[in-house]
Amino acid sequence: MHAYGAWRVYADSVEAGTHIVDRVDRKDNGHVYEVYWVTSEDSALEYPRRRDVRHEGHYVIVETPRRNLGRDMIMIFDEADGSLIEIPERTPLPRPTASPTHCAR
């Protein structure tokens, strides 16, 4: 399969339940993208459901042969157009934490 300009075999690491990051991209604007590859779209949707994203600008991307799914702080989305797939439940923090940017979000 073709992914981001390089031919690579899709890994089964996410489908097997491990948390191995295939690639982490840190952009100049501070955004972080964890990128995973899987062969099954069912597995691709299950993985972001299990992951909590707690920081703005942090994204979990799961690539499949058919489409790419992403998760941010709020939702799971189709990466191609940003359309909402679902709003997953979030686990509560053990205790409240202050925002590093002092915002209300």
Order of alpha helices (4+ residues) and beta strands (2+ residues): beta-beta-beta-beta-alpha-beta-beta-beta-beta
